[in-house]
Amino acid sequence: MIFERGDIRIHYEVHGDGFPILLFAPGGMRSAASFWHGSEWDPIATLSSDFQVIAMDQRNAGSSTAPVSGSDGWATYTADHIALADHLGLDRLHLMGGCIGGPYCFGFIQAAPARVCAAVIQQSIGVDNNQDLFFEMFDQWANPIKDSHPEASESDWTQFRANMFAQEFLYNVDREFIRKCNVPLWVLMGSDPYHPEVVSREIADLAPNATLVENWKNPDEDDTVEKVIAFLQEHTPND
């Protein structure tokens, strides 16, 4: 399905019935619903029997398209997420984000805290002497599509990249925000340069309502899916 907002076209999928959970896929700037199928466990397949699962392609990833400008950044993506939730009539929902989806979750929570009942943060990206990796990742996404965006100058792309990855901590929210974030969080720990363990641990330490899960990448052994479902059901409103 396609949600159109001006020049923006957001591709999304809806699976299952029940209380909604909006997914922000891994994949860095290429974050798209299809990336879930290669993840350690696929929430589209495993959660849709208990929830209405909405998976989306981020702008200029997968089948979604949008203009590019030097003012683009995290708030631009959050505006897409809020607009899609509004379009679908999701007054309250759960969130799940993998990789770059961690900051996407926190951007949504920051913009609309009363709408988010719980969030699963799967190996979030974050700063740990690794920002060159994210600049490189941005360029690997941007360079192949620049010719299809004549509206954007080279300085626009440079500013866009800085808006995304020249910040600290989680790139789009600071530690003080996490300290005040009362949304229940299920934090699946990262363990590599893009998804530093220290970042997951700090989120869990700072957030007042967070649980850190160290072992989750072998779902059959770790009961990952069952635990995530139980966490989300615990925080699903009854009304």
N, C-alpha and C positions, 0 to 999 in steps of 0.2 A: 504494500500500500504506500501511497505517496501523500504527504502533507505539504501543501504549498503555502508559503508566507512571503508575499512579494516575489522577489527573484530567487527565493530559497526553496529548494525541493528536498524534503527529508524523507528518505525511504525507511519504513518501519514494518515490523511483523508483530502480529498478536497471536499468542498461542494459549490455549486452555481457558478456564473460567475461574472465577473466584476473586479474592482481593488482589489488586494490581501490584506488580513489581516491575519497575522500569530498569532495564539493564543498560549499562554503559560498558561496551566491550573493550577488551585489551586490543593491542595493535598500535599503540602510539597515535600519531596523527592519521594513521590509516584505520582507526577504530571503526569496525563494522560488525554487524550481527554475525557474519560468517566466521569471525575469529573465535567465537565461542565453541565452535565444533572441534577446534584443535586444542582447546584448553584442557587443563588437568581434569576437569569435569564440566559438563555442558549444562548450564542452568536452564537453557531453553528446553532441553529434553527432560531434565530431572525435576524441574519445579512446576512445569505446566500441568501436572496432574493435581496440584494443590492450589495453584494461583493462576491468575491471568498474567502471563508473562509478555511484556512488550520489549522487543529488541530493536535497536535502531542503528542506522549507519550515520556517523557524524558527517557534518558538511564536508564536501569534497573528499569523501571516503566512500568506498562501496558504490552504491547507486545514488547517493545524495550529492547535491550540487549547490553552490552558492557563490556569489561574487567574493573577491578577496580585496582587502584594503589594509592600510597600515594601522588602522585603529582596531583591527581584529585582535581578539585575545580570549581569555577565559570567560569573561562576561558575555562575549558573543555566543559561545557554546551554551552557557547557562540560559541565555535568552531562548535558544532553540529548544532546550529541554523543557523549560517552563511552558513555552508555546505549544509543544507537542502534548504535554500533560493537560493543558487547557483544552486543546482540540479534542482530546479523548474524554474530557469530563472527569479527570482524575482529581477530585478534591483532596483525597488522602491516598497515600501510596507508600510502598516500600521501595528502596533503591538497592541496586547492587552494581558495583563497579570493579573491573579488573584493570590493573596497570594504570593507564591514564584515567580510567574510570574512577579511581579513588578521588582525585581532585574534582572530577565532574560531580561526584556525589556531594562533596563538601560545598561546591559552588551552588548546587540546588538547595542544600540545607540552609546555607547562608541567605539565599534569596527568599526562601519560602519555608522557614523552619516548622511552622504549624502543620504543613501538609505531609511531612515525612514521619512515618511511624517507626521505622527502623531501617538500618542500612548495613549491607554486607560489603566490607572493604577488602578486596582480594589483591594481595601483594601490590599495594599502591606504589606508584613512582614517588620520588622525593629526592631532595638534595643530599648527597654524601660524596663530595669530591668527584662528581660524575656529570657536571653540566655540559661538558664537551660532548658526551654521548648523546645528550638530548638535542643539542644544536645540530649534530651530525644526522640524527634521526629525522629532525625537521627538514633538513636539506634533502635527504633521500626521498622524502614524501613530496616536497615542493618542486624540486627541479624538473621531474617529468611532466608536471601539469602547468608549468608557467606559461607555455605557449597558448594554452587554452584560457588564460586569464589576462588578456591584453589590458584590462582595466587597472592592473596592479603593476607599479614600477618596481625596480630592484630595491629601491629604498623602502617601499611598502612591505616587501617580503622580509627584509632585514628587521624592520620595526615589528612586524607580526611575530617573527621568531623571538625577538627580545621580550615582547609582551607575554609570550608563553613560558619561556624558559630562562629568563635572566633574573628571576626572583629567588627567594629563599624557601627552605622547608618544603612545603607541598606545592609551591609555585603560585597557587591562587588564594590560599588562606594562610594565616599566620598561627603561631602557637597559642596566642591569646584567644583566638576564635575556637580552637579545639578545646581549650580549657573550659569554655563556656557552652560547648556543644552538648546538650542534654539528650540528643537523639540516641537511642540504644544502638550500639555498634558491635558487629561481629567482625573482628579484624583477623583475616587470614594472612599469616606472616609471609613477607617476601624474603628472598635469599640470594639475590644476585645484584650486579651493579645497577641495573635499571630499576630494580625493586628492592632497595636495601632493607635488610633486616632491622637496622637501627631505626629506620623511618616507621615501620610497622610497630615496633616496640614503643616508640615515642608517642605515636597516636594513641595506643592503648594506655600508656602511662598518664597522658594528659587528659584524655576525655573522661568525664565523670561516670559514663555509663557504657564502658567498652569492655569487651572480652577478647583477649589475645588467644589465637589458636595457632600453635606452632606447627602441628602436624596435620596436614589436610590434603596433600598432593597425591595420596594413594587412597581414593575414596572408599574402596572395598575394605581396606584395613583400618582406616581412620573414622569410618562412619560419617564422613564429611557431609554428604547430602542429607542424611537423617538429622544431623545436628543443625544444619542451616534451616531446614524445614521447621524443626521444633522452635528455633529462635524466632523465625518470622511469624509462626503461628502464635507464639507467646505474646507478640506485640501487634497482632492484628486486631483492630477494633471489633467489638461485638455488634455495634449498631450498624 
